[in-house]
């Protein structure tokens, strides 16, 4: 399980760095930029599958539906909902709603262990504190809830695919499918102005988003998800706002406040509490029965 913990923590931390790096590409048409990001990421992932000799796997109708749903809801609709909620009321509200992902994933796996549930609650409290309590109207809240559904689909719909396809192929197929969907959204949003030649700073930003936040983070997350299960893996989603705080401090964009540091501390404490449920369960399983 140790590799799963390291992978999940690394994946969510890398996703959290997106907030700071996004400053480099904020002037670029947003949906066109997302299409570019996933195009570059999918090309890299498909090349990796070729180099590793991973052949195309024929999928059942159910598996195709899972892959399509993962892409549509977990990548495309998630991005649309985050963008539109942020446009309506700023990033705090959607960040707060997405901070409930650990609790939602813990509950999605059935009846969670008490320590796992308690850990998820602590992580949610810490992530909410680190993100800042958002305020907005009903429309922005509905967009934020849509983003939450998309984030859950990103993990839950991948679980039945991973044993057969593996982390690399799930990442490659989903990012490749997302490109034409995002192009369609971009054309509706900005028409033919959805893409343009990026500046050097924008090109570097997209390279980071494609390689680190997409290729590396997706692979780490999908490699860790089967090892930990959605409940324990979901605890690490609380690291996203923590990583955003760290990235902002490193880049000199924003120094963390006392509330930020307290929230980060709660996230770490919640993760440790949630993971302790697995250790206590293992001890109970090997404890000799009393005569």
N, C-alpha and C positions, 0 to 999 in steps of 0.2 A: 504493500500500500504506500510505502514511502515514495516510490517513483510517481505514483498518482498524485500525492500531495504536492510534490515539487512541481510537477507539470501543471496542475490546476492553478496553483498559486502564481506560477510564472505567467501562465496564459492570461489570467485576469489582471495581473499587474501590467502586462504589456498592453492590454486593451485600455486600461486606465490612462496610459500615456497618450492616448489619442487626443485627449482634451487639450494638452499643451501643444502638440504638433499640429493640430487642426488650425491653429492661428496662422500657420504658414500658407494654408490653402483656403482661408475663409473668403477671399475675394473671387475665387473661382466658382463658376456655376455649380451649385451643390450636387444635383443629381447627375450631371455629366461627370463631375469629379468622382462620384461613387462608382459610376460605370467604368471609368478609367481605372480606378483602384482595383475593382474586381476582375477586370480584363487582365491587367498585369499579374495579379495574384493567381488567376486561373491558369495562365500560360506557364508560370513558374511551376505550379503544382502538377500540371499535365506533363511537363518535361520531366519532373521528378518521378512520376509514375512510369514514364517510358524508360528512364535510366535504371530504375529499380526492377524493371521487368514485370510490373504489375499490369496484367492484361485486363481488358474491359470485361466486366462481369454482367451477365444477363440477369436482370432483376424481374421479380414477380410484379404483378399489378399493384399489390399492396406496398411493395418496396418503392415502386415508382411514385405512388401517391405520397408516401412518407418523404421521399426526396423532393418532390414538387412542393409539398407543404412546408418543409424545412426552408427551402429557398424562398418561396413566396412570402411566408409569414416571418421566418427567422432572419432573413436578410433584407428583402425588399420592403415589405410593409413595416418592419421594425424601423428601417432607416427613414421611411416617409413619416411615420408617426413621431419619431424623435425630432425630425426637422420641423414638422408643422406645430408640434407642441412648443418647441423652443421659439418659433416665430410668434406664436400667440402670447406667450407669457414669460419667455426666458428659460434658461436651462434648469433652474432650481426645482420646479415642479416635476418635470419628467425625471430628474435625477432622484428626487425623493421617492417617486412611485417605483422606479427601477431598483431602488434600494431594498424593496420587499422581495426581490428575486430569491434570496436564500430561504426565506420562510415559505414561499410558494413552492420551490423545488423540494423542500423538506416534506411538505404536505402531499406533494404529487406522488411520492413513492409509496403511499399508503399510510399506515400508522407509524410515525417516526418514534425512535427511542426518546425518552424524556430529555436526556442530556442533549441529543441532537436538536430537538425542538427548542430547548432553552437556549442553546448556542445560536441557533438561527435567529431567535428573537433579539438576542444581544447584538448580533451582527447587523441586523436591520436597524436597531437603535443607533449603533455607531455610524453606519453608512448614512442614515438620515441626518444625524448631527453634523457629519463631515460635509455632506452635500449642501445642507441648509434647507430649512423648511420652506417649501415653495408656496406661492399663491398664484391663483389664476382663475379664469372663468370655466364654465362647464365644457366649452369646446376644447380648451387646452387640456383639461383633465381627461376627457375622452380620448384624445390623441395619446396622452401619456399611458392610459390603460391599454390602448392598442399596442404601444411599444412593449409593455409588460407581457402581453400575450405573445408577441413576436419573440421576445427573449426566452420565454419558456419553450416555445416551439423549436428554437435553435438547438436546445439540448434534448428535449423529450422525444422529438421526431427523429433524432439521430440515433437514439439507443437501439432500435430494431435494425438499423442499417450497419452499425459498426462491426458486429461479428462477421458479417459476410464481406463487406467492402473494405473495412479498415479505415483508419483516420485519414490517410492521405487521399484515398479515392473519394470519401465523403466530402472532404474539403474541396477537392478539385472539381467534382461534379456539381456541387452546390454553387460554388463561385462562378463557374462557367455558365450555369443556367441563369444566374442573377443578372448577367450582363445585358441580354436583350430586354429583360423586364425593366431594368433601370434606364435603359435607353428610351423605352416607351414612356416611362414616367418623366424623364428629362425633356422629351419632345413636347409633352403636354405642358410642362412647367415653363420652359424657356424657348421652345421651338428650336430652330437651327443654331441658336446661340448657346446651346447646352454645352458645347465644347469649344475650346480655343487653344492656341499655343500657350503652354504654361511658362511662367517666368522660371528662372533658375531656382529660386526659393520654393516655388510651387512644385517644381519637378522633384526636388529633394523631399518635400513633404509627402508627395504621392508615393515616392519610392519607399519611404519609411512605412506609410500606411499599407502599401501592398505587400511588402516583404515581411515586416515585423508584426504589424497588427493583424494582417490577414493570414499569410502563409504560416508563419511561426506560431502565432497565438492559436489559430484554428487547429493546427496539428497537435499542439500541446493539450488543448482542451479536449479534443476528441480522443486522444490517446489516454487521457486521465479519467474521462467520464465512466467507461466500463469498469475501471479498477475501483473507483470510489462509490459509484452509484450517484443518482441525481441529488439526493439529500446532502451527503457529505461534500460532494463537488460544489454544490450550490453555495456552501458557506463562503467559498473563496470569491464569489461575486462581490462580496463586501469590500474586496481590495481595490475595486475599480475607482471609487472616489479617493481612497488613500493614495493610489498611484497618481491620480490627477493632482493631488496636493503636493506630493513629492516632486512631480515633473514641473509644476509651477514654480516651486522653490528653486529647483536646480536651474531652470531657465531664467530665473529672475523675474518671472511674470507676476507672481503673488507669493508673499510669505504667509505661512500657515498661522492661523489665529489659535487662541487657546481652545476654542470649540473644535477646530479642525484636529488638533492634537488629541483632545479627549475622545473625539469620534474615532480616530485611528486606533487609539488604545482599546476602545470597546470592540472594534472589529476584530482585532487580534485576540482579545480575551474570548470573544464569542466563537471564533474559529477553534481555539484550543479546547474550549468547553465542548463544542460539538464533536470534535474528533475524539475526545475522551470516551464518547459513547461506544466507539468501535473497540477501544482497548478494554473497557470494562466488560463488553460483550464477549471478547475473546477470553478473558480470564474466567468468566463464568462457564464458558464452554469447556475449558480444560480442567476445571476444578473437580477433583474426584468426588463421587457421590458418597454420602455418609451411609454407613451400614445401619 
